[in-house]
């Protein structure tokens, strides 16, 4: 349920060779009137975003079956590839 002050996480989900890769794209916050403010750090390549309640990165990755781009294994080139 969206309640005022709730912090949400914004992701871009990309399909990779090993399954889904969840790239943290930013954050969102619920306003008093139920609307959202979305703050993006990156733009998704496919124009799609996924918003869910913010949680610990490791717990969220296991619950969704995906991997996060902030994982050290992924920073080596699977996601982005820019230095």
DRENTORKOL-3810 file (N, C-alpha, C; in nm, 4 decimals):
REM DRENTORKOL-3810
@n.u->0.0843; n.v->-0.1175; n.w->0.0000; ca.u->0.0000; ca.v->0.0000; ca.w->0.0000; c.u->0.0890; c.v->0.1240; c.w->0.0000
@n.u->0.0543; n.v->0.2215; n.w->-0.0797; ca.u->0.1319; ca.v->0.3445; ca.w->-0.0884; c.u->0.0830; c.v->0.4437; c.w->0.0166
@n.u->0.1693; n.v->0.4734; n.w->0.1128; ca.u->0.1375; ca.v->0.5702; ca.w->0.2159; c.u->0.2404; c.v->0.6824; c.w->0.2101
@n.u->0.1983; n.v->0.8009; n.w->0.2525; ca.u->0.2855; ca.v->0.9183; ca.w->0.2481; c.u->0.4165; c.v->0.8905; c.w->0.3197
@n.u->0.5259; n.v->0.9322; n.w->0.2590; ca.u->0.6576; ca.v->0.9152; ca.w->0.3168; c.u->0.7250; c.v->0.7834; c.w->0.2824
@n.u->0.6519; n.v->0.6913; n.w->0.2198; ca.u->0.7100; ca.v->0.5609; ca.w->0.1861; c.u->0.8181; c.v->0.5785; c.w->0.0804
@n.u->0.9294; n.v->0.5094; n.w->0.0992; ca.u->1.0412; ca.v->0.5130; ca.w->0.0061; c.u->1.0293; c.v->0.3926; c.w->-0.0871
@n.u->1.0443; n.v->0.4177; n.w->-0.2155; ca.u->1.0354; ca.v->0.3125; ca.w->-0.3163; c.u->1.1646; c.v->0.3069; c.w->-0.3968
@n.u->1.1931; n.v->0.1918; n.w->-0.4528; ca.u->1.3110; ca.v->0.1747; ca.w->-0.5379; c.u->1.2640; c.v->0.1632; c.w->-0.6827
@n.u->1.3399; n.v->0.2223; n.w->-0.7737; ca.u->1.3072; ca.v->0.2196; ca.w->-0.9159; c.u->1.4157; c.v->0.1390; c.w->-0.9874
@n.u->1.3734; n.v->0.0428; n.w->-1.0703; ca.u->1.4662; ca.v->-0.0454; ca.w->-1.1400; c.u->1.4369; c.v->-0.0508; c.w->-1.2893
@n.u->1.5399; n.v->-0.0787; n.w->-1.3654; ca.u->1.5273; ca.v->-0.1178; ca.w->-1.5046; c.u->1.5682; c.v->-0.2648; c.w->-1.5072
@n.u->1.4834; n.v->-0.3508; n.w->-1.5593; ca.u->1.5116; ca.v->-0.4942; ca.w->-1.5600; c.u->1.5525; c.v->-0.5346; c.w->-1.7006
@n.u->1.6746; n.v->-0.5876; n.w->-1.7108; ca.u->1.7267; ca.v->-0.6285; ca.w->-1.8412; c.u->1.7495; c.v->-0.7777; c.w->-1.8416
@n.u->1.7240; n.v->-0.8399; n.w->-1.9544; ca.u->1.7491; ca.v->-0.9831; ca.w->-1.9682; c.u->1.8930; c.v->-1.0049; c.w->-2.0097
@n.u->1.9638; n.v->-1.0870; n.w->-1.9345; ca.u->2.1021; ca.v->-1.1201; ca.w->-1.9651; c.u->2.1154; c.v->-1.2689; c.w->-1.9913
@n.u->2.2363; n.v->-1.3131; n.w->-2.0172; ca.u->2.2606; ca.v->-1.4544; ca.w->-2.0456; c.u->2.2250; c.v->-1.5436; c.w->-1.9273
@n.u->2.2466; n.v->-1.4936; n.w->-1.8054; ca.u->2.2201; ca.v->-1.5730; ca.w->-1.6860; c.u->2.0850; c.v->-1.5456; c.w->-1.6232
@n.u->1.9974; n.v->-1.4716; n.w->-1.6895; ca.u->1.8663; ca.v->-1.4379; ca.w->-1.6337; c.u->1.8461; c.v->-1.2876; c.w->-1.6290
@n.u->1.7541; n.v->-1.2459; n.w->-1.5466; ca.u->1.7220; ca.v->-1.1043; ca.w->-1.5346; c.u->1.8274; c.v->-1.0309; c.w->-1.4538
@n.u->1.8615; n.v->-0.9103; n.w->-1.4997; ca.u->1.9551; ca.v->-0.8238; ca.w->-1.4282; c.u->1.8783; c.v->-0.6989; c.w->-1.3878
@n.u->1.8717; n.v->-0.6751; n.w->-1.2564; ca.u->1.7999; ca.v->-0.5601; ca.w->-1.2040; c.u->1.8986; c.v->-0.4459; c.w->-1.1848
@n.u->1.8800; n.v->-0.3380; n.w->-1.2608; ca.u->1.9668; ca.v->-0.2214; ca.w->-1.2524; c.u->1.8928; c.v->-0.1135; c.w->-1.1738
@n.u->1.9510; n.v->-0.0701; n.w->-1.0624; ca.u->1.8882; ca.v->0.0346; ca.w->-0.9812; c.u->1.8920; c.v->0.1638; c.w->-1.0612
@n.u->1.7744; n.v->0.2180; n.w->-1.0936; ca.u->1.7646; ca.v->0.3370; ca.w->-1.1769; c.u->1.7393; c.v->0.4637; c.w->-1.0952
@n.u->1.6965; n.v->0.4483; n.w->-0.9695; ca.u->1.6703; ca.v->0.5649; ca.w->-0.8867; c.u->1.5791; c.v->0.5319; c.w->-0.7706
@n.u->1.5104; n.v->0.6354; n.w->-0.7192; ca.u->1.4213; ca.v->0.6210; ca.w->-0.6044; c.u->1.2923; c.v->0.6958; c.w->-0.6315
@n.u->1.1905; n.v->0.6605; n.w->-0.5545; ca.u->1.0626; ca.v->0.7308; ca.w->-0.5628; c.u->1.0097; c.v->0.7493; c.w->-0.4210
@n.u->0.9310; n.v->0.8537; n.w->-0.4016; ca.u->0.8749; ca.v->0.8834; ca.w->-0.2712; c.u->0.7272; c.v->0.9134; c.w->-0.2873
@n.u->0.6472; n.v->0.8652; n.w->-0.1931; ca.u->0.5024; ca.v->0.8868; ca.w->-0.1969; c.u->0.4709; c.v->1.0182; c.w->-0.1256
@n.u->0.3938; n.v->1.1045; n.w->-0.1924; ca.u->0.3519; ca.v->1.2327; ca.w->-0.1354; c.u->0.2258; c.v->1.2152; c.w->-0.0520
@n.u->0.1891; n.v->1.3193; n.w->0.0221; ca.u->0.0703; ca.v->1.3156; ca.w->0.1080; c.u->-0.0574; c.v->1.2856; c.w->0.0293
@n.u->-0.0638; n.v->1.3322; n.w->-0.0956; ca.u->-0.1839; ca.v->1.3111; ca.w->-0.1758; c.u->-0.1818; c.v->1.1784; c.w->-0.2524
@n.u->-0.0801; n.v->1.0941; n.w->-0.2277; ca.u->-0.0723; ca.v->0.9642; ca.w->-0.2935; c.u->0.0049; c.v->0.9653; c.w->-0.4250
@n.u->0.0428; n.v->1.0826; n.w->-0.4721; ca.u->0.1215; ca.v->1.0907; ca.w->-0.5954; c.u->0.2668; c.v->1.0526; c.w->-0.5652
@n.u->0.3459; n.v->1.0354; n.w->-0.6711; ca.u->0.4852; ca.v->0.9945; ca.w->-0.6552; c.u->0.5808; c.v->1.0983; c.w->-0.7102
@n.u->0.6939; n.v->1.1151; n.w->-0.6430; ca.u->0.8083; ca.v->1.1868; ca.w->-0.6979; c.u->0.9094; c.v->1.0803; c.w->-0.7342
@n.u->0.9541; n.v->1.0777; n.w->-0.8595; ca.u->1.0508; ca.v->0.9789; ca.w->-0.9055; c.u->1.1804; c.v->1.0508; c.w->-0.9395
@n.u->1.2897; n.v->1.0048; n.w->-0.8779; ca.u->1.4219; ca.v->1.0635; ca.w->-0.8989; c.u->1.5084; c.v->0.9585; c.w->-0.9679
@n.u->1.5407; n.v->0.9823; n.w->-1.0953; ca.u->1.6172; ca.v->0.8845; ca.w->-1.1724; c.u->1.7645; c.v->0.9216; c.w->-1.1774
@n.u->1.8500; n.v->0.8211; n.w->-1.1595; ca.u->1.9942; ca.v->0.8375; ca.w->-1.1741; c.u->2.0388; c.v->0.7951; c.w->-1.3129
@n.u->1.9609; n.v->0.7096; n.w->-1.3773; ca.u->1.9890; ca.v->0.6601; ca.w->-1.5125; c.u->1.8582; c.v->0.6508; c.w->-1.5888
@n.u->1.8665; n.v->0.6420; n.w->-1.7198; ca.u->1.7486; ca.v->0.6222; ca.w->-1.8020; c.u->1.7505; c.v->0.4799; c.w->-1.8578
@n.u->1.6360; n.v->0.4123; n.w->-1.8587; ca.u->1.6327; ca.v->0.2749; ca.w->-1.9101; c.u->1.6467; c.v->0.2731; c.w->-2.0622
@n.u->1.7160; n.v->0.1728; n.w->-2.1132; ca.u->1.7339; ca.v->0.1609; ca.w->-2.2580; c.u->1.6032; c.v->0.1292; c.w->-2.3293
@n.u->1.5155; n.v->0.0534; n.w->-2.2645; ca.u->1.3905; ca.v->0.0120; ca.w->-2.3289; c.u->1.2716; c.v->0.0994; c.w->-2.2907
@n.u->1.2936; n.v->0.2018; n.w->-2.2074; ca.u->1.1859; ca.v->0.2920; ca.w->-2.1687; c.u->1.0951; c.v->0.2382; c.w->-2.0597
@n.u->1.1280; n.v->0.1221; n.w->-2.0027; ca.u->1.0440; ca.v->0.0602; ca.w->-1.8996; c.u->1.1117; c.v->0.0705; c.w->-1.7635
@n.u->1.0306; n.v->0.1007; n.w->-1.6617; ca.u->1.0795; ca.v->0.1058; ca.w->-1.5248; c.u->0.9911; c.v->0.0196; c.w->-1.4360
@n.u->1.0498; n.v->-0.0339; n.w->-1.3301; ca.u->0.9781; ca.v->-0.1147; ca.w->-1.2323; c.u->0.9952; c.v->-0.0460; c.w->-1.0968
@n.u->0.8840; n.v->-0.0194; n.w->-1.0269; ca.u->0.8882; ca.v->0.0479; ca.w->-0.8975; c.u->0.8353; c.v->-0.0473; c.w->-0.7915
@n.u->0.9107; n.v->-0.0611; n.w->-0.6813; ca.u->0.8671; ca.v->-0.1465; ca.w->-0.5706; c.u->0.9165; c.v->-0.0872; c.w->-0.4400
@n.u->0.8634; n.v->-0.1379; n.w->-0.3278; ca.u->0.9068; ca.v->-0.0908; ca.w->-0.1978; c.u->1.0565; c.v->-0.1127; c.w->-0.1839
@n.u->1.1247; n.v->-0.0141; n.w->-0.1298; ca.u->1.2692; ca.v->-0.0242; ca.w->-0.1110; c.u->1.2989; c.v->-0.1287; c.w->-0.0045
@n.u->1.4014; n.v->-0.2092; n.w->-0.0306; ca.u->1.4442; ca.v->-0.3125; ca.w->0.0637; c.u->1.5944; c.v->-0.3261; c.w->0.0535
@n.u->1.6514; n.v->-0.4057; n.w->0.1414; ca.u->1.7939; ca.v->-0.4340; ca.w->0.1351; c.u->1.8238; c.v->-0.4974; c.w->0.0008
@n.u->1.9317; n.v->-0.4577; n.w->-0.0659; ca.u->1.9648; ca.v->-0.5064; ca.w->-0.2001; c.u->1.9735; c.v->-0.6577; c.w->-0.2060
@n.u->2.0418; n.v->-0.7181; n.w->-0.1143; ca.u->2.0601; ca.v->-0.8640; ca.w->-0.1168; c.u->1.9278; c.v->-0.9360; c.w->-0.0967
@n.u->1.8434; n.v->-0.8881; n.w->-0.0021; ca.u->1.7139; ca.v->-0.9518; ca.w->0.0211; c.u->1.6247; c.v->-0.9393; c.w->-0.1011
@n.u->1.6233; n.v->-0.8205; n.w->-0.1646; ca.u->1.5396; ca.v->-0.7986; ca.w->-0.2819; c.u->1.5811; c.v->-0.8852; c.w->-0.3988
@n.u->1.7113; n.v->-0.9045; n.w->-0.4167; ca.u->1.7606; ca.v->-0.9841; ca.w->-0.5287; c.u->1.7184; c.v->-1.1291; c.w->-0.5128
@n.u->1.7240; n.v->-1.1806; n.w->-0.3903; ca.u->1.6866; ca.v->-1.3189; ca.w->-0.3682; c.u->1.5364; c.v->-1.3374; c.w->-0.3816
@n.u->1.4588; n.v->-1.2397; n.w->-0.3355; ca.u->1.3137; ca.v->-1.2521; ca.w->-0.3402; c.u->1.2612; c.v->-1.2472; c.w->-0.4832
@n.u->1.3280; n.v->-1.1714; n.w->-0.5701; ca.u->1.2782; ca.v->-1.1553; ca.w->-0.7061; c.u->1.3430; c.v->-1.2516; c.w->-0.8037
@n.u->1.4505; n.v->-1.3168; n.w->-0.7609; ca.u->1.5210; ca.v->-1.4082; ca.w->-0.8495; c.u->1.6134; c.v->-1.3388; c.w->-0.9460
@n.u->1.6320; n.v->-1.2089; n.w->-0.9312; ca.u->1.7190; ca.v->-1.1345; ca.w->-1.0205; c.u->1.8515; c.v->-1.1016; c.w->-0.9552
@n.u->1.9370; n.v->-1.0324; n.w->-1.0304; ca.u->2.0659; ca.v->-0.9871; ca.w->-0.9792; c.u->2.0707; c.v->-0.8365; c.w->-0.9923
@n.u->2.1468; n.v->-0.7729; n.w->-0.9064; ca.u->2.1599; ca.v->-0.6286; ca.w->-0.9098; c.u->2.2871; c.v->-0.5876; c.w->-0.9805
@n.u->2.2804; n.v->-0.4778; n.w->-1.0528; ca.u->2.3970; ca.v->-0.4279; ca.w->-1.1251; c.u->2.5047; c.v->-0.3788; c.w->-1.0303
@n.u->2.4717; n.v->-0.3541; n.w->-0.9051; ca.u->2.5713; ca.v->-0.3093; ca.w->-0.8099; c.u->2.6516; c.v->-0.4251; c.w->-0.7525
@n.u->2.6185; n.v->-0.5494; n.w->-0.7879; ca.u->2.6973; ca.v->-0.6641; ca.w->-0.7451; c.u->2.8343; c.v->-0.6576; c.w->-0.8107
@n.u->2.9427; n.v->-0.6887; n.w->-0.7371; ca.u->3.0771; ca.v->-0.6822; ca.w->-0.7945; c.u->3.0938; c.v->-0.7659; c.w->-0.9208
@n.u->3.0275; n.v->-0.8818; n.w->-0.9282; ca.u->3.0385; ca.v->-0.9677; ca.w->-1.0460; c.u->2.9883; c.v->-0.8983; c.w->-1.1711
@n.u->2.8879; n.v->-0.8142; n.w->-1.1558; ca.u->2.8256; ca.v->-0.7508; ca.w->-1.2713; c.u->2.8994; c.v->-0.6252; c.w->-1.3153
@n.u->2.9693; n.v->-0.5605; n.w->-1.2234; ca.u->3.0379; ca.v->-0.4368; ca.w->-1.2565; c.u->3.1524; c.v->-0.4599; c.w->-1.3546
@n.u->3.1960; n.v->-0.5831; n.w->-1.3686; ca.u->3.3098; ca.v->-0.6118; ca.w->-1.4546; c.u->3.2756; c.v->-0.6094; c.w->-1.6028
@n.u->3.1518; n.v->-0.5869; n.w->-1.6401; ca.u->3.1238; ca.v->-0.5744; ca.w->-1.7818; c.u->2.9887; c.v->-0.6221; c.w->-1.8277
@n.u->2.9136; n.v->-0.6936; n.w->-1.7464; ca.u->2.7832; ca.v->-0.7401; ca.w->-1.7929; c.u->2.6843; c.v->-0.6262; c.w->-1.8073
@n.u->2.6919; n.v->-0.5268; n.w->-1.7196; ca.u->2.5966; ca.v->-0.4167; ca.w->-1.7242; c.u->2.6730; c.v->-0.2888; c.w->-1.7552
@n.u->2.6304; n.v->-0.2204; n.w->-1.8570; ca.u->2.6903; ca.v->-0.0915; ca.w->-1.8917; c.u->2.8190; c.v->-0.1067; c.w->-1.9705
@n.u->2.9224; n.v->-0.1572; n.w->-1.9068; ca.u->3.0495; ca.v->-0.1759; ca.w->-1.9742; c.u->3.1346; c.v->-0.0508; c.w->-1.9850
@n.u->3.0928; n.v->0.0593; n.w->-1.9219; ca.u->3.1679; ca.v->0.1846; ca.w->-1.9265; c.u->3.2494; c.v->0.2006; c.w->-1.8001
@n.u->3.3663; n.v->0.2621; n.w->-1.8113; ca.u->3.4494; ca.v->0.2850; ca.w->-1.6936; c.u->3.4335; c.v->0.4267; c.w->-1.6458
END
